[in-house]
Every structure is written in structure tokens, then in C-alpha cells.
């Protein structure tokens, strides 16, 4: 079977009335643009390499940050009359979820959780970043802890959850809407930040953009120098 190749052409008529195929030329601007890039490719490659190298050393100089998460879920009791316990609060309209989120975010709960781990991690606990967010359209909440220590991130995340599950400051709330641990935190194997490969790629891309700009500046300099020597 013979393979056929097709070329996109435009039909035009000569002054003599003869129809011929006409292949549109490549725009001059595009040709000039590519020519400039090819003549100054070494500048682009050099800037991309330098930027990637700089990003690499920057990543190496940063302390890795690890994240660990504990998820909790509200499990309303069905064996009691909730209206007698917590009048005006409905789990369906997120009042309960919002209340639990604020309890998990409270300084009292977080400080109590840190004190349970103070003998093990010391002042490093005070540098940990804590975030609590509800999952949209659900009764699930996630406690996230970021730290230089992966073990600390795991233990503090679980400790905050345990403080609310076992020592909820609002007795009526925990009686009607118990909070259960859905997924315990695990020790993260890889750091959340810095993202080494991504930073290096972004650095190289940014360096290439700068290199393209320098390539056109260098081209203009050459043209100006040529004209000056010619005159």
C-alpha cells in the first residue's frame, strides 16, 4: 500500500488565466524570531542553567517541612432526643461542624495538646503550624500540622483531635453529637515543602524567559554595532 502525503496549498490564477497551486510563505516576523533564538541559543541555555542551579541551592538551604493530617467525623446519636439536649442546633446546617472547628482551633485545646507532648518535643511544638478545616458538604473535619519533624506533625495532629474527642469542653455537645476519629495521622515520608523538582523546573523556565529577552537585546546590540562600524 502506497502512503500519500498531502500539502496544504491555496489556489490562485495567473494573469494568463492558468490555475496554479500557491504555497503561502512563512511570515518574515516568525522567521526572524526563530533566527534570533537560534543564533543566541547559548544565552538562553546559559540563563536557564544558572537559574536552575540557583533554585537547586535555594532548595537545599531550606529546612524541609512535613505535614500530617487527622480527620474527624461527627456521629449524631440516635438513641436520645437531641432537641432536649441542644435546642436550636442542627448538624445539617453546619452549626455543629462550625462549633467543632472553632473548638479545635481554640488556643485552650491546642495548648493542652502541646503540653501532653512537651517532654518529648520541647520548644519545637511552638513552631508547629496548625490548621483546621471542614470538608465541604460533610460533617468531616481535618486537622493539619506542619513541622520540621515528621513525627511531631503526626503526634500533635492526633493529640489535638484526642483533646476534643476525650476532653470536649462542651459536655452537652459531645453527648448529642459525638466526635470520632475517622483517620489517624501518619508519619509523612516526604516533605510538603520545599518541592525541589518543581522549584528547579520553574527556575529553569524563568531563566529561559530572561535568556530570550537577553537574546533580543544582544541581537539589537549587534545590529547597532554593525551600523556604527559601517558608517
C-alpha positions as a Markdown table, in Angstrom:
| # | Residue | x | y | z |
|---|---|---|---|---|
| 1 | Unk | 0.0 | 0.0 | 0.0 |
| 2 | Unk | 1.5 | 3.4 | -1.1 |
| 3 | Unk | 1.5 | 6.1 | 1.6 |
| 4 | Unk | 0.4 | 9.5 | 0.2 |
| 5 | Unk | 1.5 | 12.9 | 1.6 |
| 6 | Unk | -0.6 | 16.0 | 1.2 |
| 7 | Unk | 0.5 | 19.6 | 1.3 |
| 8 | Unk | -1.9 | 22.4 | 2.2 |
| 9 | Unk | -2.0 | 24.9 | -0.6 |
| 10 | Unk | -4.1 | 27.8 | -1.9 |
| 11 | Unk | -5.4 | 28.0 | -5.5 |
| 12 | Unk | -4.6 | 31.1 | -7.5 |
| 13 | Unk | -4.9 | 32.2 | -11.1 |
| 14 | Unk | -2.0 | 33.7 | -13.2 |
| 15 | Unk | -2.6 | 36.7 | -15.5 |
| 16 | Unk | -2.8 | 34.2 | -18.4 |
| 17 | Unk | -5.8 | 32.6 | -16.7 |
| 18 | Unk | -3.9 | 29.4 | -15.7 |
| 19 | Unk | -4.8 | 28.0 | -12.3 |
| 20 | Unk | -1.8 | 27.0 | -10.2 |
| 21 | Unk | -1.1 | 25.9 | -6.6 |
| 22 | Unk | 0.3 | 28.5 | -4.3 |
| 23 | Unk | 2.1 | 27.7 | -1.0 |
| 24 | Unk | 1.9 | 30.8 | 1.3 |
| 25 | Unk | 5.4 | 31.8 | 2.5 |
| 26 | Unk | 6.2 | 31.7 | 6.2 |
| 27 | Unk | 5.7 | 35.2 | 7.7 |
| 28 | Unk | 9.0 | 37.1 | 7.9 |
| 29 | Unk | 8.5 | 38.0 | 11.6 |
| 30 | Unk | 8.3 | 34.3 | 12.6 |
| 31 | Unk | 11.5 | 33.6 | 10.6 |
| 32 | Unk | 13.3 | 36.4 | 12.2 |
| 33 | Unk | 12.1 | 35.4 | 15.6 |
| 34 | Unk | 13.3 | 31.9 | 15.3 |
| 35 | Unk | 16.6 | 33.0 | 13.7 |
| 36 | Unk | 17.3 | 35.3 | 16.7 |
| 37 | Unk | 16.6 | 32.4 | 19.1 |
| 38 | Unk | 18.9 | 30.0 | 17.2 |
| 39 | Unk | 21.8 | 32.5 | 16.9 |
| 40 | Unk | 21.6 | 33.2 | 20.6 |
| 41 | Unk | 20.6 | 29.8 | 21.9 |
| 42 | Unk | 23.7 | 29.7 | 24.1 |
| 43 | Unk | 22.4 | 32.7 | 26.1 |
| 44 | Unk | 19.0 | 31.1 | 26.7 |
| 45 | Unk | 20.6 | 27.8 | 27.7 |
| 46 | Unk | 23.1 | 29.5 | 30.0 |
| 47 | Unk | 20.4 | 31.6 | 31.8 |
| 48 | Unk | 18.2 | 28.6 | 32.2 |
| 49 | Unk | 21.1 | 26.5 | 33.7 |
| 50 | Unk | 22.1 | 29.3 | 36.1 |
| 51 | Unk | 18.5 | 29.8 | 37.3 |
| 52 | Unk | 18.0 | 26.0 | 37.8 |
| 53 | Unk | 21.3 | 25.8 | 39.7 |
| 54 | Unk | 20.3 | 28.7 | 41.9 |
| 55 | Unk | 16.9 | 27.1 | 42.6 |
| 56 | Unk | 18.7 | 23.9 | 43.5 |
| 57 | Unk | 20.9 | 25.5 | 46.0 |
| 58 | Unk | 18.0 | 27.5 | 47.4 |
| 59 | Unk | 16.0 | 24.3 | 47.9 |
| 60 | Unk | 19.0 | 22.7 | 49.6 |
| 61 | Unk | 19.3 | 25.6 | 52.0 |
| 62 | Unk | 15.7 | 25.4 | 53.2 |
| 63 | Unk | 14.6 | 23.2 | 56.1 |
| 64 | Unk | 12.1 | 20.5 | 55.0 |
| 65 | Unk | 8.5 | 20.9 | 56.3 |
| 66 | Unk | 6.3 | 17.9 | 56.8 |
| 67 | Unk | 2.6 | 17.7 | 57.0 |
| 68 | Unk | 0.4 | 15.2 | 58.8 |
| 69 | Unk | -3.4 | 15.1 | 59.0 |
| 70 | Unk | -6.0 | 13.7 | 61.3 |
| 71 | Unk | -9.6 | 13.6 | 60.1 |
| 72 | Unk | -12.6 | 13.5 | 62.4 |
| 73 | Unk | -16.3 | 12.9 | 61.8 |
| 74 | Unk | -19.4 | 13.9 | 63.7 |
| 75 | Unk | -21.6 | 10.9 | 64.5 |
| 76 | Unk | -25.0 | 12.1 | 65.9 |
| 77 | Unk | -26.6 | 9.8 | 68.4 |
| 78 | Unk | -29.9 | 8.2 | 67.5 |
| 79 | Unk | -30.8 | 6.9 | 71.0 |
| 80 | Unk | -31.5 | 10.2 | 72.6 |
| 81 | Unk | -33.8 | 13.2 | 71.9 |
| 82 | Unk | -31.3 | 15.8 | 70.6 |
| 83 | Unk | -33.9 | 18.6 | 70.8 |
| 84 | Unk | -33.9 | 18.3 | 74.6 |
| 85 | Unk | -30.1 | 18.4 | 74.8 |
| 86 | Unk | -29.1 | 21.1 | 72.2 |
| 87 | Unk | -32.1 | 23.1 | 71.2 |
| 88 | Unk | -31.6 | 25.3 | 68.1 |
| 89 | Unk | -28.5 | 23.5 | 66.8 |
| 90 | Unk | -28.8 | 21.3 | 63.7 |
| 91 | Unk | -26.0 | 19.3 | 62.3 |
| 92 | Unk | -27.4 | 19.6 | 58.8 |
| 93 | Unk | -26.9 | 23.4 | 58.7 |
| 94 | Unk | -23.3 | 23.2 | 59.7 |
| 95 | Unk | -23.8 | 24.7 | 63.1 |
| 96 | Unk | -22.3 | 21.7 | 64.8 |
| 97 | Unk | -19.5 | 21.4 | 62.3 |
| 98 | Unk | -18.6 | 25.1 | 62.8 |
| 99 | Unk | -18.7 | 24.8 | 66.6 |
| 100 | Unk | -16.3 | 21.8 | 66.5 |
| 101 | Unk | -14.0 | 23.6 | 64.1 |
| 102 | Unk | -13.7 | 26.6 | 66.5 |
| 103 | Unk | -13.1 | 24.3 | 69.4 |
| 104 | Unk | -10.3 | 22.5 | 67.5 |
| 105 | Unk | -8.8 | 25.9 | 66.6 |
| 106 | Unk | -9.1 | 27.3 | 70.2 |
| 107 | Unk | -5.8 | 28.1 | 72.0 |
| 108 | Unk | -7.0 | 26.1 | 75.0 |
| 109 | Unk | -7.3 | 22.9 | 73.1 |
| 110 | Unk | -4.2 | 23.3 | 71.1 |
| 111 | Unk | -2.1 | 24.3 | 74.1 |
| 112 | Unk | -3.4 | 21.3 | 76.1 |
| 113 | Unk | -2.4 | 19.0 | 73.2 |
| 114 | Unk | 1.1 | 20.5 | 73.1 |
| 115 | Unk | 1.6 | 20.1 | 76.8 |
| 116 | Unk | 0.9 | 16.3 | 76.5 |
| 117 | Unk | 3.9 | 16.2 | 74.1 |
| 118 | Unk | 6.1 | 18.8 | 75.8 |
| 119 | Unk | 8.5 | 16.4 | 77.4 |
| 120 | Unk | 9.1 | 14.7 | 74.1 |
| 121 | Unk | 9.4 | 17.6 | 71.7 |
| 122 | Unk | 10.1 | 20.6 | 73.9 |
| 123 | Unk | 10.0 | 24.1 | 72.3 |
| 124 | Unk | 9.7 | 22.6 | 68.7 |
| 125 | Unk | 6.0 | 22.4 | 69.4 |
| 126 | Unk | 5.7 | 26.1 | 69.5 |
| 127 | Unk | 7.0 | 26.4 | 65.9 |
| 128 | Unk | 4.5 | 23.9 | 64.5 |
| 129 | Unk | 1.8 | 25.3 | 62.2 |
| 130 | Unk | -1.8 | 24.1 | 62.9 |
| 131 | Unk | -4.7 | 24.3 | 60.5 |
| 132 | Unk | -8.3 | 23.0 | 61.0 |
| 133 | Unk | -10.7 | 22.9 | 58.0 |
| 134 | Unk | -14.1 | 21.4 | 57.5 |
| 135 | Unk | -14.7 | 19.3 | 54.4 |
| 136 | Unk | -17.5 | 20.9 | 52.3 |
| 137 | Unk | -20.9 | 19.3 | 52.4 |
| 138 | Unk | -20.0 | 16.8 | 55.1 |
| 139 | Unk | -19.5 | 16.5 | 58.8 |
| 140 | Unk | -15.8 | 15.7 | 58.4 |
| 141 | Unk | -13.1 | 18.0 | 59.7 |
| 142 | Unk | -9.3 | 17.7 | 59.1 |
| 143 | Unk | -6.6 | 18.8 | 61.5 |
| 144 | Unk | -3.3 | 19.5 | 59.7 |
| 145 | Unk | 0.0 | 20.1 | 61.4 |
| 146 | Unk | 3.2 | 21.3 | 59.6 |
| 147 | Unk | 6.5 | 20.9 | 61.3 |
| 148 | Unk | 10.2 | 20.3 | 60.6 |
| 149 | Unk | 9.8 | 16.9 | 62.4 |
| 150 | Unk | 7.5 | 14.4 | 60.7 |
| 151 | Unk | 6.9 | 12.6 | 64.0 |
| 152 | Unk | 5.9 | 15.8 | 65.7 |
| 153 | Unk | 3.5 | 16.6 | 62.9 |
| 154 | Unk | 1.8 | 13.3 | 63.3 |
| 155 | Unk | 1.7 | 13.3 | 67.1 |
| 156 | Unk | 0.4 | 16.8 | 67.5 |
| 157 | Unk | -2.3 | 16.3 | 64.9 |
| 158 | Unk | -3.6 | 13.3 | 66.8 |
| 159 | Unk | -3.2 | 15.0 | 70.2 |
| 160 | Unk | -5.4 | 17.9 | 69.1 |
| 161 | Unk | -8.0 | 15.5 | 67.9 |
| 162 | Unk | -7.8 | 13.5 | 71.1 |
| 163 | Unk | -8.3 | 16.6 | 73.3 |
| 164 | Unk | -11.7 | 17.3 | 71.7 |
| 165 | Unk | -12.8 | 13.6 | 71.5 |
| 166 | Unk | -11.8 | 12.8 | 75.1 |
| 167 | Unk | -11.9 | 16.2 | 76.9 |
| 168 | Unk | -14.5 | 18.2 | 75.0 |
| 169 | Unk | -15.1 | 21.4 | 76.9 |
| 170 | Unk | -18.8 | 21.4 | 75.9 |
| 171 | Unk | -20.4 | 18.3 | 77.6 |
| 172 | Unk | -23.8 | 18.7 | 76.0 |
| 173 | Unk | -22.3 | 18.9 | 72.6 |
| 174 | Unk | -20.3 | 15.7 | 72.9 |
| 175 | Unk | -23.3 | 13.9 | 74.4 |
| 176 | Unk | -25.6 | 14.7 | 71.5 |
| 177 | Unk | -23.0 | 14.8 | 68.6 |
| 178 | Unk | -20.0 | 12.6 | 69.5 |
| 179 | Unk | -16.8 | 13.4 | 67.6 |
| 180 | Unk | -14.9 | 10.3 | 66.3 |
| 181 | Unk | -11.5 | 9.9 | 64.7 |
| 182 | Unk | -12.0 | 8.9 | 61.1 |
| 183 | Unk | -8.3 | 8.6 | 60.1 |
| 184 | Unk | -5.4 | 8.9 | 62.4 |
| 185 | Unk | -2.3 | 10.8 | 61.3 |
| 186 | Unk | 0.7 | 9.0 | 59.8 |
| 187 | Unk | 4.3 | 9.9 | 59.7 |
| 188 | Unk | 4.9 | 11.7 | 56.3 |
| 189 | Unk | 7.6 | 10.1 | 54.2 |
| 190 | Unk | 8.3 | 13.1 | 52.0 |
| 191 | Unk | 8.4 | 16.8 | 52.9 |
| 192 | Unk | 5.5 | 19.0 | 51.8 |
| 193 | Unk | 7.9 | 21.9 | 51.2 |
| 194 | Unk | 10.1 | 22.8 | 49.6 |
| 195 | Unk | 9.1 | 21.0 | 46.4 |
| 196 | Unk | 12.6 | 20.5 | 44.9 |
| 197 | Unk | 11.9 | 19.3 | 41.4 |
| 198 | Unk | 9.1 | 21.8 | 40.8 |
| 199 | Unk | 11.2 | 24.7 | 42.1 |
| 200 | Unk | 14.1 | 23.7 | 39.8 |
| 201 | Unk | 11.8 | 23.4 | 36.8 |
| 202 | Unk | 10.2 | 26.7 | 37.5 |
| 203 | Unk | 13.6 | 28.3 | 38.0 |
| 204 | Unk | 14.9 | 27.0 | 34.7 |
| 205 | Unk | 11.7 | 28.2 | 32.9 |
| 206 | Unk | 12.1 | 31.7 | 34.4 |
| 207 | Unk | 15.8 | 31.7 | 33.4 |
| 208 | Unk | 14.9 | 30.7 | 29.9 |
| 209 | Unk | 12.4 | 33.6 | 29.6 |
| 210 | Unk | 15.1 | 36.0 | 30.8 |
| 211 | Unk | 17.5 | 34.4 | 28.3 |
| 212 | Unk | 15.1 | 35.1 | 25.5 |
| 213 | Unk | 14.9 | 38.7 | 26.5 |
| 214 | Unk | 18.7 | 38.9 | 26.6 |
| 215 | Unk | 18.9 | 37.2 | 23.2 |
| 216 | Unk | 16.9 | 40.0 | 21.6 |
| 217 | Unk | 18.9 | 42.7 | 23.4 |
| 218 | Unk | 22.1 | 41.1 | 22.2 |
| 219 | Unk | 20.7 | 41.0 | 18.7 |
| 220 | Unk | 19.9 | 44.7 | 18.8 |
| 221 | Unk | 23.4 | 45.4 | 20.1 |
| 222 | Unk | 24.9 | 43.5 | 17.2 |
| 223 | Unk | 22.8 | 45.5 | 14.7 |
| 224 | Unk | 23.7 | 48.8 | 16.2 |
| 225 | Unk | 27.4 | 47.8 | 16.3 |
| 226 | Unk | 27.3 | 46.7 | 12.6 |
| 227 | Unk | 25.7 | 50.0 | 11.6 |
| 228 | Unk | 28.2 | 52.0 | 13.6 |
| 229 | Unk | 31.2 | 50.2 | 12.0 |
| 230 | Unk | 29.6 | 50.6 | 8.5 |
| 231 | Unk | 29.4 | 54.3 | 9.0 |
